[in-house]
Amino acid sequence: MPAAPLALAMASLGALAASVARRRGPAAHSRSSMVACRATVAQWNSRVKRIEGGRAIFDVTIPKPLGITPKEFPNRPGVGIAGIKEGGNTDLWNKEVLLNDAEGMFVLEGDEVVAVNGTFCEGGDLKTVSKLVKESEGDSVTLKLVRNYLRGPVKIVWKPSLKMATYKRKALLRACEETLGANVRYSCEDGWCSSCWHAEETYMTVFRICKMDVPEKWDNVVPFVLLSALEVKNTKGVLVKNLMQADGVKPPRQDGKLG
């Protein structure tokens, strides 16, 4: 994106940033009882500004040290978030937003750093961006990040285990769950026993964890939150078996045929 249009988008985002300036420090405001994200799609959208190229721009303010691994993109100029240190301040902020429903946007691996404390650095190298962070004044740093919401990775949250991690689109959900240990049960080979079924919290469609993938077309401004059958019953008052399958396939009839 040309510098001028992005700079204009950054200026427009100032008003949005002011509306979430009441952010709390991640470590200081942990809650004893965590809940999976309750924000609506409209609320997630209000936390970013959509710009051309299937991208979203937003601010996050994180206490020092940030606990992230920045890295230059391999195929284009610019620096992105390559990793988030478990237990670090960015990880703690993400948990506040994703698990405690704090106001603001979570940080995702792959996000591009385009400004540090208001200093524009889009397309800069790692040395430039790192210097801006290290030499910044105060106890926290405000990063302006850009996310490719059509092609970037997806943040998955499992409930009730509240395990969460970032995965590529089209990754097998069972493989994602097993790396985290989210305590999903598997009792069949064809995916229709319903023991592993989870409902995606935003649209309440069912994913057969043993057979289905992370959606290829997911808008990753919104986290992908999966609720177990018991969680759906306890919080929504419905049976997961009565919900629509995300891939549109109907369970087999008693005669073994689909439909």
ABEGO torsion letter per residue (X at the ends): XBAAAAAAAAAAAAAAAAAAAABBBAAAABBABBBBBABBAAAAAAABBBBBGGBBBBBBBBBOBAGBBBBBBAABBEBBBABBBBGBAAAAAAAAAAAAGBBEBBBBBGBBBABBGGBBABGBBAAAAAAAAAABBEABBBBBBBBBAAABBBBBBBOAAGBBBBBBBGBBAAAAAAAAGAGBBBABAAGAAGAABBBBAAAGBBBBAAABBBBAABBAABBBBBBBAAAAAAAAGBBAAABBBAAGBBBBBAAGBBX
